Amino acid sequence: MGSVRVTPRHDWCFSQTSCDRRGLVVFDEAAGLVRAHIERKFPKACGMCARVFLDLPDYIRNTRHVGQPVSYDAALGDWKPKEPVGTFAIALCRCGSSVAIDSSGMPLLTLWRLMRFARSETRRRGVTVSEFLVDIRAEVERQALAVRGDAGERAPAGEVVRVTICPR
C-alpha cells in the first residue's frame, strides 16, 4: 500500500483542519499562534523596577492594559510586510512603568497568515484593526490563564506595588 500524502488546500495554511472555507486561520488558532509567540518572550523584566514576569500568566496578573494594541504594518496598509514594523501592546507594571509585548521575532509566514486573517476579520466585522486586536488579546489571555487554571484577575487600577524578584 502506498502512503497518503495530505497537502494544505492553500499556500498560506499549514494544515487542512486549521482553515475555514476561504483558507484563512480561524480565531482560536490565530490567538494560539499569537500566544505561542508571546510565551517565547518570557521571562521578561520591567525596565524600571526590575520585576521579572516569569511567564505570560504572571504578566497578565501583574500588569494593566494601556489602550488598544496597535499594528503599525496594518496602519501603513502593508498586509504582507517583508520588513515588519510590528504590532505592539502596552501594559503598566505595578510600579507604573510601561512594558511592551510585540511581534518582533515572529516568523514572516506566521505574521502574514495573521495579517491576512486580521484584514479579513476586520472587514467582516466592520471594526478597526486595534479593536480586533483587543479581542485577540482577550482570547490569548483566556487561553494562557486556562492552561494554569488561573482566575484571570489583572492588577487593580490605581494600585501600585513595588515588587522585585531576583532572577538568580
PyMOL commands that set and color helices and strands:
alter all, ss='L'
color gray80, all
select helices_A, chain A and resi 16-18+27-39+56-61+72-75+108-125+129-148
alter helices_A, ss='H'
color red, helices_A
select strands_A, chain A and resi 44-45+52-53+63-71+87-93+98-102
alter strands_A, ss='S'
color yellow, strands_A
deselect
rebuild
show_as cartoon
